[in-house]
């Protein structure tokens, strides 16, 4: 019985950690953010084939897509400055 509760707790801890894997970008109000189309214009230079564009729980613009050489890219942009916060692959 104890082992079952241990695994339930372990699963809950893992899920909460995985949900917060992305960076925290800003606490600024959305009125201070760059327009999304400007970030998309910048992103398409690096990621010409977009799969997904969204706002994360950490208040970042997140883009999934494929780069110039066909590599899978995941890039987080700061919504106020437009700078890349984190870059990786998916």
PDB file of N, CA, C and O in Angstrom:
ATOM      1  N   UNK A   1       0.831  -1.186   0.000  1.00  0.00           N
ATOM      2  CA  UNK A   1       0.000   0.000   0.000  1.00  0.00           C
ATOM      3  C   UNK A   1       0.881   1.258   0.000  1.00  0.00           C
ATOM      4  O   UNK A   1       0.629   2.192  -0.761  1.00  0.00           O
ATOM      5  N   UNK A   2       1.906   1.280   0.847  1.00  0.00           N
ATOM      6  CA  UNK A   2       2.795   2.444   0.910  1.00  0.00           C
ATOM      7  C   UNK A   2       3.515   2.669  -0.411  1.00  0.00           C
ATOM      8  O   UNK A   2       3.723   3.802  -0.844  1.00  0.00           O
ATOM      9  N   UNK A   3       3.891   1.555  -1.041  1.00  0.00           N
ATOM     10  CA  UNK A   3       4.582   1.650  -2.311  1.00  0.00           C
ATOM     11  C   UNK A   3       3.702   2.315  -3.367  1.00  0.00           C
ATOM     12  O   UNK A   3       4.194   3.094  -4.183  1.00  0.00           O
ATOM     13  N   UNK A   4       2.431   2.019  -3.354  1.00  0.00           N
ATOM     14  CA  UNK A   4       1.505   2.623  -4.308  1.00  0.00           C
ATOM     15  C   UNK A   4       1.431   4.134  -4.106  1.00  0.00           C
ATOM     16  O   UNK A   4       1.442   4.886  -5.081  1.00  0.00           O
ATOM     17  N   UNK A   5       1.357   4.584  -2.864  1.00  0.00           N
ATOM     18  CA  UNK A   5       1.328   6.031  -2.593  1.00  0.00           C
ATOM     19  C   UNK A   5       2.646   6.698  -2.982  1.00  0.00           C
ATOM     20  O   UNK A   5       2.668   7.844  -3.430  1.00  0.00           O
ATOM     21  N   UNK A   6       3.729   5.968  -2.806  1.00  0.00           N
ATOM     22  CA  UNK A   6       5.030   6.500  -3.211  1.00  0.00           C
ATOM     23  C   UNK A   6       5.045   6.768  -4.710  1.00  0.00           C
ATOM     24  O   UNK A   6       5.481   7.835  -5.143  1.00  0.00           O
ATOM     25  N   UNK A   7       4.573   5.811  -5.507  1.00  0.00           N
ATOM     26  CA  UNK A   7       4.563   5.988  -6.953  1.00  0.00           C
ATOM     27  C   UNK A   7       3.581   7.071  -7.391  1.00  0.00           C
ATOM     28  O   UNK A   7       3.856   7.796  -8.347  1.00  0.00           O
ATOM     29  N   UNK A   8       2.466   7.191  -6.724  1.00  0.00           N
ATOM     30  CA  UNK A   8       1.516   8.264  -7.031  1.00  0.00           C
ATOM     31  C   UNK A   8       2.164   9.615  -6.761  1.00  0.00           C
ATOM     32  O   UNK A   8       2.045  10.531  -7.575  1.00  0.00           O
ATOM     33  N   UNK A   9       2.848   9.750  -5.627  1.00  0.00           N
ATOM     34  CA  UNK A   9       3.540  10.998  -5.304  1.00  0.00           C
ATOM     35  C   UNK A   9       4.667  11.287  -6.262  1.00  0.00           C
ATOM     36  O   UNK A   9       4.857  12.431  -6.674  1.00  0.00           O
ATOM     37  N   UNK A  10       5.418  10.263  -6.624  1.00  0.00           N
ATOM     38  CA  UNK A  10       6.523  10.424  -7.560  1.00  0.00           C
ATOM     39  C   UNK A  10       6.008  10.867  -8.928  1.00  0.00           C
ATOM     40  O   UNK A  10       6.602  11.740  -9.562  1.00  0.00           O
ATOM     41  N   UNK A  11       4.923  10.279  -9.378  1.00  0.00           N
ATOM     42  CA  UNK A  11       4.323  10.651 -10.660  1.00  0.00           C
ATOM     43  C   UNK A  11       3.841  12.096 -10.625  1.00  0.00           C
ATOM     44  O   UNK A  11       4.067  12.838 -11.581  1.00  0.00           O
ATOM     45  N   UNK A  12       3.192  12.505  -9.563  1.00  0.00           N
ATOM     46  CA  UNK A  12       2.710  13.883  -9.446  1.00  0.00           C
ATOM     47  C   UNK A  12       3.877  14.864  -9.438  1.00  0.00           C
ATOM     48  O   UNK A  12       3.795  15.920 -10.065  1.00  0.00           O
ATOM     49  N   UNK A  13       4.950  14.536  -8.746  1.00  0.00           N
ATOM     50  CA  UNK A  13       6.123  15.412  -8.713  1.00  0.00           C
ATOM     51  C   UNK A  13       6.749  15.527 -10.091  1.00  0.00           C
ATOM     52  O   UNK A  13       7.133  16.621 -10.505  1.00  0.00           O
ATOM     53  N   UNK A  14       6.857  14.419 -10.807  1.00  0.00           N
ATOM     54  CA  UNK A  14       7.428  14.432 -12.143  1.00  0.00           C
ATOM     55  C   UNK A  14       6.584  15.260 -13.094  1.00  0.00           C
ATOM     56  O   UNK A  14       7.124  16.031 -13.888  1.00  0.00           O
ATOM     57  N   UNK A  15       5.275  15.114 -13.028  1.00  0.00           N
ATOM     58  CA  UNK A  15       4.384  15.845 -13.928  1.00  0.00           C
ATOM     59  C   UNK A  15       4.451  17.342 -13.656  1.00  0.00           C
ATOM     60  O   UNK A  15       4.423  18.126 -14.605  1.00  0.00           O
ATOM     61  N   UNK A  16       4.537  17.764 -12.419  1.00  0.00           N
ATOM     62  CA  UNK A  16       4.604  19.188 -12.122  1.00  0.00           C
ATOM     63  C   UNK A  16       5.935  19.765 -12.560  1.00  0.00           C
ATOM     64  O   UNK A  16       5.988  20.925 -12.968  1.00  0.00           O
ATOM     65  N   UNK A  17       7.017  18.992 -12.491  1.00  0.00           N
ATOM     66  CA  UNK A  17       8.329  19.455 -12.949  1.00  0.00           C
ATOM     67  C   UNK A  17       8.340  19.553 -14.466  1.00  0.00           C
ATOM     68  O   UNK A  17       8.856  20.525 -15.018  1.00  0.00           O
ATOM     69  N   UNK A  18       7.782  18.572 -15.140  1.00  0.00           N
ATOM     70  CA  UNK A  18       7.768  18.581 -16.593  1.00  0.00           C
ATOM     71  C   UNK A  18       6.931  19.726 -17.131  1.00  0.00           C
ATOM     72  O   UNK A  18       7.257  20.278 -18.181  1.00  0.00           O
ATOM     73  N   UNK A  19       5.879  20.091 -16.455  1.00  0.00           N
ATOM     74  CA  UNK A  19       5.018  21.170 -16.922  1.00  0.00           C
ATOM     75  C   UNK A  19       5.710  22.526 -16.831  1.00  0.00           C
ATOM     76  O   UNK A  19       5.323  23.462 -17.530  1.00  0.00           O
ATOM     77  N   UNK A  20       6.719  22.645 -15.988  1.00  0.00           N
ATOM     78  CA  UNK A  20       7.410  23.908 -15.820  1.00  0.00           C
ATOM     79  C   UNK A  20       8.802  23.884 -16.434  1.00  0.00           C
ATOM     80  O   UNK A  20       9.689  24.606 -15.980  1.00  0.00           O
ATOM     81  N   UNK A  21       9.005  23.067 -17.457  1.00  0.00           N
ATOM     82  CA  UNK A  21      10.324  22.902 -18.048  1.00  0.00           C
ATOM     83  C   UNK A  21      10.786  24.132 -18.822  1.00  0.00           C
ATOM     84  O   UNK A  21      11.989  24.357 -18.952  1.00  0.00           O
ATOM     85  N   UNK A  22       9.857  24.930 -19.337  1.00  0.00           N
ATOM     86  CA  UNK A  22      10.222  26.110 -20.111  1.00  0.00           C
ATOM     87  C   UNK A  22      10.662  27.256 -19.214  1.00  0.00           C
ATOM     88  O   UNK A  22      10.398  27.252 -18.011  1.00  0.00           O
ATOM     89  N   UNK A  23      11.334  28.240 -19.806  1.00  0.00           N
ATOM     90  CA  UNK A  23      11.813  29.372 -19.022  1.00  0.00           C
ATOM     91  C   UNK A  23      10.695  30.321 -18.591  1.00  0.00           C
ATOM     92  O   UNK A  23       9.609  30.329 -19.170  1.00  0.00           O
ATOM     93  N   UNK A  24      10.979  31.104 -17.584  1.00  0.00           N
ATOM     94  CA  UNK A  24      10.093  32.190 -17.147  1.00  0.00           C
ATOM     95  C   UNK A  24      10.652  33.453 -17.805  1.00  0.00           C
ATOM     96  O   UNK A  24      11.786  33.840 -17.524  1.00  0.00           O
ATOM     97  N   UNK A  25       9.885  34.092 -18.663  1.00  0.00           N
ATOM     98  CA  UNK A  25      10.403  35.229 -19.418  1.00  0.00           C
ATOM     99  C   UNK A  25      10.128  36.579 -18.762  1.00  0.00           C
ATOM    100  O   UNK A  25      11.042  37.389 -18.608  1.00  0.00           O
ATOM    101  N   UNK A  26       8.881  36.827 -18.376  1.00  0.00           N
ATOM    102  CA  UNK A  26       8.559  38.166 -17.882  1.00  0.00           C
ATOM    103  C   UNK A  26       7.309  38.163 -17.023  1.00  0.00           C
ATOM    104  O   UNK A  26       6.477  37.258 -17.095  1.00  0.00           O
ATOM    105  N   UNK A  27       7.202  39.198 -16.212  1.00  0.00           N
ATOM    106  CA  UNK A  27       5.982  39.467 -15.456  1.00  0.00           C
ATOM    107  C   UNK A  27       5.326  40.752 -15.974  1.00  0.00           C
ATOM    108  O   UNK A  27       4.318  41.204 -15.429  1.00  0.00           O
ATOM    109  N   UNK A  28       5.901  41.331 -17.023  1.00  0.00           N
ATOM    110  CA  UNK A  28       5.356  42.559 -17.608  1.00  0.00           C
ATOM    111  C   UNK A  28       3.938  42.305 -18.125  1.00  0.00           C
ATOM    112  O   UNK A  28       3.631  41.204 -18.581  1.00  0.00           O
ATOM    113  N   UNK A  29       3.075  43.320 -18.056  1.00  0.00           N
ATOM    114  CA  UNK A  29       1.723  43.152 -18.608  1.00  0.00           C
ATOM    115  C   UNK A  29       1.788  42.999 -20.126  1.00  0.00           C
ATOM    116  O   UNK A  29       2.724  43.470 -20.771  1.00  0.00           O
ATOM    117  N   UNK A  30       0.806  42.351 -20.666  1.00  0.00           N
ATOM    118  CA  UNK A  30       0.801  42.109 -22.120  1.00  0.00           C
ATOM    119  C   UNK A  30       0.790  43.392 -22.933  1.00  0.00           C
ATOM    120  O   UNK A  30       1.181  43.383 -24.100  1.00  0.00           O
ATOM    121  N   UNK A  31       0.356  44.476 -22.350  1.00  0.00           N
ATOM    122  CA  UNK A  31       0.375  45.753 -23.069  1.00  0.00           C
ATOM    123  C   UNK A  31       1.810  46.207 -23.356  1.00  0.00           C
ATOM    124  O   UNK A  31       2.021  47.034 -24.243  1.00  0.00           O
ATOM    125  N   UNK A  32       2.797  45.682 -22.625  1.00  0.00           N
ATOM    126  CA  UNK A  32       4.203  46.027 -22.840  1.00  0.00           C
ATOM    127  C   UNK A  32       4.887  45.078 -23.823  1.00  0.00           C
ATOM    128  O   UNK A  32       6.033  45.319 -24.202  1.00  0.00           O
ATOM    129  N   UNK A  33       4.227  44.026 -24.237  1.00  0.00           N
ATOM    130  CA  UNK A  33       4.813  43.026 -25.120  1.00  0.00           C
ATOM    131  C   UNK A  33       4.878  43.519 -26.554  1.00  0.00           C
ATOM    132  O   UNK A  33       4.087  44.366 -26.968  1.00  0.00           O
ATOM    133  N   UNK A  34       5.825  42.982 -27.304  1.00  0.00           N
ATOM    134  CA  UNK A  34       5.898  43.233 -28.747  1.00  0.00           C
ATOM    135  C   UNK A  34       4.693  42.572 -29.412  1.00  0.00           C
ATOM    136  O   UNK A  34       4.180  41.573 -28.907  1.00  0.00           O
ATOM    137  N   UNK A  35       4.244  43.111 -30.523  1.00  0.00           N
ATOM    138  CA  UNK A  35       3.188  42.412 -31.263  1.00  0.00           C
ATOM    139  C   UNK A  35       3.698  41.046 -31.733  1.00  0.00           C
ATOM    140  O   UNK A  35       4.850  40.914 -32.146  1.00  0.00           O
ATOM    141  N   UNK A  36       2.849  40.057 -31.669  1.00  0.00           N
ATOM    142  CA  UNK A  36       3.232  38.697 -32.043  1.00  0.00           C
ATOM    143  C   UNK A  36       3.713  38.610 -33.486  1.00  0.00           C
ATOM    144  O   UNK A  36       4.601  37.813 -33.788  1.00  0.00           O
ATOM    145  N   UNK A  37       3.147  39.411 -34.381  1.00  0.00           N
ATOM    146  CA  UNK A  37       3.569  39.335 -35.787  1.00  0.00           C
ATOM    147  C   UNK A  37       5.019  39.785 -35.977  1.00  0.00           C
ATOM    148  O   UNK A  37       5.690  39.309 -36.894  1.00  0.00           O
ATOM    149  N   UNK A  38       5.515  40.689 -35.135  1.00  0.00           N
ATOM    150  CA  UNK A  38       6.922  41.093 -35.226  1.00  0.00           C
ATOM    151  C   UNK A  38       7.841  39.965 -34.779  1.00  0.00           C
ATOM    152  O   UNK A  38       8.901  39.757 -35.369  1.00  0.00           O
ATOM    153  N   UNK A  39       7.446  39.245 -33.753  1.00  0.00           N
ATOM    154  CA  UNK A  39       8.247  38.101 -33.298  1.00  0.00           C
ATOM    155  C   UNK A  39       8.197  36.995 -34.352  1.00  0.00           C
ATOM    156  O   UNK A  39       9.207  36.346 -34.623  1.00  0.00           O
ATOM    157  N   UNK A  40       7.038  36.784 -34.936  1.00  0.00           N
ATOM    158  CA  UNK A  40       6.925  35.776 -35.992  1.00  0.00           C
ATOM    159  C   UNK A  40       7.788  36.126 -37.196  1.00  0.00           C
ATOM    160  O   UNK A  40       8.407  35.244 -37.790  1.00  0.00           O
ATOM    161  N   UNK A  41       7.837  37.399 -37.561  1.00  0.00           N
ATOM    162  CA  UNK A  41       8.672  37.823 -38.689  1.00  0.00           C
ATOM    163  C   UNK A  41      10.146  37.534 -38.393  1.00  0.00           C
ATOM    164  O   UNK A  41      10.878  37.079 -39.272  1.00  0.00           O
ATOM    165  N   UNK A  42      10.572  37.792 -37.179  1.00  0.00           N
ATOM    166  CA  UNK A  42      11.951  37.505 -36.776  1.00  0.00           C
ATOM    167  C   UNK A  42      12.191  35.998 -36.751  1.00  0.00           C
ATOM    168  O   UNK A  42      13.239  35.526 -37.191  1.00  0.00           O
ATOM    169  N   UNK A  43      11.227  35.251 -36.241  1.00  0.00           N
ATOM    170  CA  UNK A  43      11.378  33.803 -36.099  1.00  0.00           C
ATOM    171  C   UNK A  43      11.465  33.099 -37.441  1.00  0.00           C
ATOM    172  O   UNK A  43      12.213  32.130 -37.574  1.00  0.00           O
ATOM    173  N   UNK A  44      10.730  33.553 -38.426  1.00  0.00           N
ATOM    174  CA  UNK A  44      10.730  32.862 -39.716  1.00  0.00           C
ATOM    175  C   UNK A  44      12.074  32.992 -40.428  1.00  0.00           C
ATOM    176  O   UNK A  44      12.334  32.253 -41.378  1.00  0.00           O
ATOM    177  N   UNK A  45      12.925  33.904 -39.995  1.00  0.00           N
ATOM    178  CA  UNK A  45      14.286  33.953 -40.545  1.00  0.00           C
ATOM    179  C   UNK A  45      15.090  32.739 -40.077  1.00  0.00           C
ATOM    180  O   UNK A  45      15.920  32.218 -40.823  1.00  0.00           O
ATOM    181  N   UNK A  46      14.846  32.293 -38.853  1.00  0.00           N
ATOM    182  CA  UNK A  46      15.540  31.128 -38.302  1.00  0.00           C
ATOM    183  C   UNK A  46      14.772  29.830 -38.517  1.00  0.00           C
ATOM    184  O   UNK A  46      15.361  28.762 -38.685  1.00  0.00           O
ATOM    185  N   UNK A  47      13.458  29.942 -38.508  1.00  0.00           N
ATOM    186  CA  UNK A  47      12.577  28.779 -38.603  1.00  0.00           C
ATOM    187  C   UNK A  47      11.611  29.012 -39.767  1.00  0.00           C
ATOM    188  O   UNK A  47      10.473  29.431 -39.557  1.00  0.00           O
ATOM    189  N   UNK A  48      12.070  28.736 -41.006  1.00  0.00           N
ATOM    190  CA  UNK A  48      11.221  29.052 -42.151  1.00  0.00           C
ATOM    191  C   UNK A  48       9.951  28.214 -42.258  1.00  0.00           C
ATOM    192  O   UNK A  48       8.983  28.634 -42.892  1.00  0.00           O
ATOM    193  N   UNK A  49       9.948  27.038 -41.645  1.00  0.00           N
ATOM    194  CA  UNK A  49       8.751  26.193 -41.684  1.00  0.00           C
ATOM    195  C   UNK A  49       8.226  26.045 -40.263  1.00  0.00           C
ATOM    196  O   UNK A  49       8.736  25.234 -39.489  1.00  0.00           O
ATOM    197  N   UNK A  50       7.207  26.827 -39.918  1.00  0.00           N
ATOM    198  CA  UNK A  50       6.647  26.822 -38.572  1.00  0.00           C
ATOM    199  C   UNK A  50       5.654  25.687 -38.383  1.00  0.00           C
ATOM    200  O   UNK A  50       4.880  25.351 -39.280  1.00  0.00           O
ATOM    201  N   UNK A  51       5.699  25.107 -37.189  1.00  0.00           N
ATOM    202  CA  UNK A  51       4.711  24.097 -36.802  1.00  0.00           C
ATOM    203  C   UNK A  51       3.742  24.680 -35.786  1.00  0.00           C
ATOM    204  O   UNK A  51       2.534  24.459 -35.877  1.00  0.00           O
ATOM    205  N   UNK A  52       4.278  25.438 -34.801  1.00  0.00           N
ATOM    206  CA  UNK A  52       3.458  25.939 -33.706  1.00  0.00           C
ATOM    207  C   UNK A  52       4.028  27.245 -33.179  1.00  0.00           C
ATOM    208  O   UNK A  52       5.244  27.401 -33.070  1.00  0.00           O
ATOM    209  N   UNK A  53       3.161  28.164 -32.860  1.00  0.00           N
ATOM    210  CA  UNK A  53       3.524  29.415 -32.206  1.00  0.00           C
ATOM    211  C   UNK A  53       2.555  29.598 -31.055  1.00  0.00           C
ATOM    212  O   UNK A  53       1.341  29.577 -31.253  1.00  0.00           O
ATOM    213  N   UNK A  54       3.094  29.781 -29.829  1.00  0.00           N
ATOM    214  CA  UNK A  54       2.203  29.923 -28.682  1.00  0.00           C
ATOM    215  C   UNK A  54       2.856  30.766 -27.600  1.00  0.00           C
ATOM    216  O   UNK A  54       4.052  31.052 -27.645  1.00  0.00           O
ATOM    217  N   UNK A  55       2.042  31.157 -26.626  1.00  0.00           N
ATOM    218  CA  UNK A  55       2.524  31.831 -25.423  1.00  0.00           C
ATOM    219  C   UNK A  55       2.566  30.779 -24.330  1.00  0.00           C
ATOM    220  O   UNK A  55       1.574  30.090 -24.091  1.00  0.00           O
ATOM    221  N   UNK A  56       3.704  30.652 -23.667  1.00  0.00           N
ATOM    222  CA  UNK A  56       3.878  29.627 -22.632  1.00  0.00           C
ATOM    223  C   UNK A  56       3.349  30.093 -21.288  1.00  0.00           C
ATOM    224  O   UNK A  56       2.993  31.259 -21.114  1.00  0.00           O
ATOM    225  N   UNK A  57       3.302  29.171 -20.345  1.00  0.00           N
ATOM    226  CA  UNK A  57       2.922  29.515 -18.976  1.00  0.00           C
ATOM    227  C   UNK A  57       3.934  30.460 -18.335  1.00  0.00           C
ATOM    228  O   UNK A  57       3.599  31.191 -17.403  1.00  0.00           O
ATOM    229  N   UNK A  58       5.167  30.447 -18.832  1.00  0.00           N
ATOM    230  CA  UNK A  58       6.214  31.334 -18.331  1.00  0.00           C
ATOM    231  C   UNK A  58       6.248  32.674 -19.041  1.00  0.00           C
ATOM    232  O   UNK A  58       7.214  33.426 -18.908  1.00  0.00           O
ATOM    233  N   UNK A  59       5.199  32.977 -19.795  1.00  0.00           N
ATOM    234  CA  UNK A  59       5.082  34.242 -20.528  1.00  0.00           C
ATOM    235  C   UNK A  59       6.200  34.447 -21.541  1.00  0.00           C
ATOM    236  O   UNK A  59       6.818  35.511 -21.591  1.00  0.00           O
ATOM    237  N   UNK A  60       6.452  33.432 -22.339  1.00  0.00           N
ATOM    238  CA  UNK A  60       7.394  33.506 -23.456  1.00  0.00           C
ATOM    239  C   UNK A  60       6.618  33.233 -24.744  1.00  0.00           C
ATOM    240  O   UNK A  60       5.572  32.583 -24.717  1.00  0.00           O
ATOM    241  N   UNK A  61       7.124  33.723 -25.857  1.00  0.00           N
ATOM    242  CA  UNK A  61       6.651  33.268 -27.157  1.00  0.00           C
ATOM    243  C   UNK A  61       7.465  32.019 -27.474  1.00  0.00           C
ATOM    244  O   UNK A  61       8.695  32.058 -27.445  1.00  0.00           O
ATOM    245  N   UNK A  62       6.795  30.922 -27.773  1.00  0.00           N
ATOM    246  CA  UNK A  62       7.483  29.667 -28.074  1.00  0.00           C
ATOM    247  C   UNK A  62       7.149  29.253 -29.492  1.00  0.00           C
ATOM    248  O   UNK A  62       5.991  29.282 -29.908  1.00  0.00           O
ATOM    249  N   UNK A  63       8.186  28.864 -30.231  1.00  0.00           N
ATOM    250  CA  UNK A  63       8.017  28.475 -31.628  1.00  0.00           C
ATOM    251  C   UNK A  63       8.611  27.096 -31.841  1.00  0.00           C
ATOM    252  O   UNK A  63       9.727  26.817 -31.405  1.00  0.00           O
ATOM    253  N   UNK A  64       7.865  26.242 -32.509  1.00  0.00           N
ATOM    254  CA  UNK A  64       8.337  24.936 -32.953  1.00  0.00           C
ATOM    255  C   UNK A  64       8.334  24.964 -34.474  1.00  0.00           C
ATOM    256  O   UNK A  64       7.431  25.527 -35.093  1.00  0.00           O
ATOM    257  N   UNK A  65       9.345  24.355 -35.068  1.00  0.00           N
ATOM    258  CA  UNK A  65       9.382  24.267 -36.517  1.00  0.00           C
ATOM    259  C   UNK A  65      10.663  23.626 -36.990  1.00  0.00           C
ATOM    260  O   UNK A  65      11.372  22.971 -36.226  1.00  0.00           O
ATOM    261  N   UNK A  66      10.950  23.826 -38.274  1.00  0.00           N
ATOM    262  CA  UNK A  66      12.127  23.256 -38.903  1.00  0.00           C
ATOM    263  C   UNK A  66      13.012  24.377 -39.429  1.00  0.00           C
ATOM    264  O   UNK A  66      12.530  25.343 -40.019  1.00  0.00           O
ATOM    265  N   UNK A  67      14.314  24.231 -39.205  1.00  0.00           N
ATOM    266  CA  UNK A  67      15.293  25.223 -39.639  1.00  0.00           C
ATOM    267  C   UNK A  67      15.650  25.081 -41.108  1.00  0.00           C
ATOM    268  O   UNK A  67      15.052  24.285 -41.832  1.00  0.00           O
ATOM    269  N   UNK A  68      16.634  25.864 -41.541  1.00  0.00           N
ATOM    270  CA  UNK A  68      17.072  25.890 -42.938  1.00  0.00           C
ATOM    271  C   UNK A  68      17.510  24.512 -43.431  1.00  0.00           C
ATOM    272  O   UNK A  68      17.248  24.149 -44.578  1.00  0.00           O
ATOM    273  N   UNK A  69      18.175  23.746 -42.567  1.00  0.00           N
ATOM    274  CA  UNK A  69      18.694  22.430 -42.952  1.00  0.00           C
ATOM    275  C   UNK A  69      17.716  21.303 -42.622  1.00  0.00           C
ATOM    276  O   UNK A  69      18.072  20.130 -42.733  1.00  0.00           O
ATOM    277  N   UNK A  70      16.505  21.636 -42.223  1.00  0.00           N
ATOM    278  CA  UNK A  70      15.496  20.636 -41.907  1.00  0.00           C
ATOM    279  C   UNK A  70      15.533  20.137 -40.473  1.00  0.00           C
ATOM    280  O   UNK A  70      14.800  19.213 -40.121  1.00  0.00           O
ATOM    281  N   UNK A  71      16.382  20.739 -39.637  1.00  0.00           N
ATOM    282  CA  UNK A  71      16.458  20.324 -38.233  1.00  0.00           C
ATOM    283  C   UNK A  71      15.245  20.839 -37.469  1.00  0.00           C
ATOM    284  O   UNK A  71      14.699  21.898 -37.781  1.00  0.00           O
ATOM    285  N   UNK A  72      14.834  20.073 -36.466  1.00  0.00           N
ATOM    286  CA  UNK A  72      13.698  20.469 -35.633  1.00  0.00           C
ATOM    287  C   UNK A  72      14.181  21.492 -34.608  1.00  0.00           C
ATOM    288  O   UNK A  72      15.179  21.265 -33.925  1.00  0.00           O
ATOM    289  N   UNK A  73      13.479  22.610 -34.501  1.00  0.00           N
ATOM    290  CA  UNK A  73      13.869  23.669 -33.579  1.00  0.00           C
ATOM    291  C   UNK A  73      12.720  24.040 -32.648  1.00  0.00           C
ATOM    292  O   UNK A  73      11.549  24.024 -33.028  1.00  0.00           O
ATOM    293  N   UNK A  74      13.094  24.371 -31.425  1.00  0.00           N
ATOM    294  CA  UNK A  74      12.181  24.916 -30.424  1.00  0.00           C
ATOM    295  C   UNK A  74      12.885  26.154 -29.875  1.00  0.00           C
ATOM    296  O   UNK A  74      13.969  26.051 -29.301  1.00  0.00           O
ATOM    297  N   UNK A  75      12.273  27.318 -30.052  1.00  0.00           N
ATOM    298  CA  UNK A  75      12.900  28.566 -29.629  1.00  0.00           C
ATOM    299  C   UNK A  75      11.918  29.362 -28.789  1.00  0.00           C
ATOM    300  O   UNK A  75      10.753  29.526 -29.151  1.00  0.00           O
ATOM    301  N   UNK A  76      12.417  29.859 -27.647  1.00  0.00           N
ATOM    302  CA  UNK A  76      11.636  30.722 -26.768  1.00  0.00           C
ATOM    303  C   UNK A  76      12.126  32.154 -26.949  1.00  0.00           C
ATOM    304  O   UNK A  76      13.326  32.416 -26.880  1.00  0.00           O
ATOM    305  N   UNK A  77      11.201  33.074 -27.181  1.00  0.00           N
ATOM    306  CA  UNK A  77      11.526  34.488 -27.337  1.00  0.00           C
ATOM    307  C   UNK A  77      10.946  35.286 -26.174  1.00  0.00           C
ATOM    308  O   UNK A  77       9.836  35.018 -25.712  1.00  0.00           O
ATOM    309  N   UNK A  78      11.712  36.266 -25.710  1.00  0.00           N
ATOM    310  CA  UNK A  78      11.226  37.179 -24.676  1.00  0.00           C
ATOM    311  C   UNK A  78      10.188  38.082 -25.329  1.00  0.00           C
ATOM    312  O   UNK A  78      10.482  38.689 -26.358  1.00  0.00           O
ATOM    313  N   UNK A  79       8.995  38.194 -24.777  1.00  0.00           N
ATOM    314  CA  UNK A  79       7.928  38.937 -25.438  1.00  0.00           C
ATOM    315  C   UNK A  79       8.091  40.454 -25.408  1.00  0.00           C
ATOM    316  O   UNK A  79       7.438  41.154 -26.181  1.00  0.00           O
ATOM    317  N   UNK A  80       8.939  40.970 -24.542  1.00  0.00           N
ATOM    318  CA  UNK A  80       9.141  42.421 -24.483  1.00  0.00           C
ATOM    319  C   UNK A  80      10.301  42.844 -25.378  1.00  0.00           C
ATOM    320  O   UNK A  80      10.204  43.836 -26.100  1.00  0.00           O
ATOM    321  N   UNK A  81      11.400  42.088 -25.329  1.00  0.00           N
ATOM    322  CA  UNK A  81      12.603  42.462 -26.083  1.00  0.00           C
ATOM    323  C   UNK A  81      12.713  41.756 -27.427  1.00  0.00           C
ATOM    324  O   UNK A  81      13.382  42.252 -28.334  1.00  0.00           O
ATOM    325  N   UNK A  82      12.069  40.611 -27.565  1.00  0.00           N
ATOM    326  CA  UNK A  82      12.175  39.831 -28.791  1.00  0.00           C
ATOM    327  C   UNK A  82      13.446  38.998 -28.869  1.00  0.00           C
ATOM    328  O   UNK A  82      13.701  38.357 -29.888  1.00  0.00           O
ATOM    329  N   UNK A  83      14.241  38.999 -27.818  1.00  0.00           N
ATOM    330  CA  UNK A  83      15.490  38.232 -27.789  1.00  0.00           C
ATOM    331  C   UNK A  83      15.216  36.754 -27.533  1.00  0.00           C
ATOM    332  O   UNK A  83      14.234  36.395 -26.883  1.00  0.00           O
ATOM    333  N   UNK A  84      16.109  35.893 -28.061  1.00  0.00           N
ATOM    334  CA  UNK A  84      16.018  34.465 -27.805  1.00  0.00           C
ATOM    335  C   UNK A  84      16.399  34.188 -26.366  1.00  0.00           C
ATOM    336  O   UNK A  84      17.460  34.611 -25.908  1.00  0.00           O
ATOM    337  N   UNK A  85      15.532  33.473 -25.646  1.00  0.00           N
ATOM    338  CA  UNK A  85      15.767  33.133 -24.241  1.00  0.00           C
ATOM    339  C   UNK A  85      16.335  31.717 -24.147  1.00  0.00           C
ATOM    340  O   UNK A  85      17.223  31.449 -23.338  1.00  0.00           O
ATOM    341  N   UNK A  86      15.817  30.818 -24.976  1.00  0.00           N
ATOM    342  CA  UNK A  86      16.244  29.416 -24.939  1.00  0.00           C
ATOM    343  C   UNK A  86      16.060  28.835 -26.329  1.00  0.00           C
ATOM    344  O   UNK A  86      15.098  29.144 -27.032  1.00  0.00           O
ATOM    345  N   UNK A  87      16.997  27.991 -26.704  1.00  0.00           N
ATOM    346  CA  UNK A  87      16.942  27.356 -28.018  1.00  0.00           C
ATOM    347  C   UNK A  87      17.248  25.872 -27.846  1.00  0.00           C
ATOM    348  O   UNK A  87      18.124  25.500 -27.065  1.00  0.00           O
ATOM    349  N   UNK A  88      16.538  25.040 -28.564  1.00  0.00           N
ATOM    350  CA  UNK A  88      16.768  23.604 -28.490  1.00  0.00           C
ATOM    351  C   UNK A  88      16.063  22.908 -29.641  1.00  0.00           C
ATOM    352  O   UNK A  88      15.674  23.538 -30.625  1.00  0.00           O
ATOM    353  N   UNK A  89      15.907  21.615 -29.504  1.00  0.00           N
ATOM    354  CA  UNK A  89      15.172  20.847 -30.494  1.00  0.00           C
ATOM    355  C   UNK A  89      14.070  20.060 -29.805  1.00  0.00           C
ATOM    356  O   UNK A  89      14.105  19.873 -28.588  1.00  0.00           O
ATOM    357  N   UNK A  90      13.117  19.610 -30.556  1.00  0.00           N
ATOM    358  CA  UNK A  90      12.002  18.871 -29.988  1.00  0.00           C
ATOM    359  C   UNK A  90      11.985  17.468 -30.548  1.00  0.00           C
ATOM    360  O   UNK A  90      11.115  16.672 -30.194  1.00  0.00           O
TER     361      UNK A  90
END
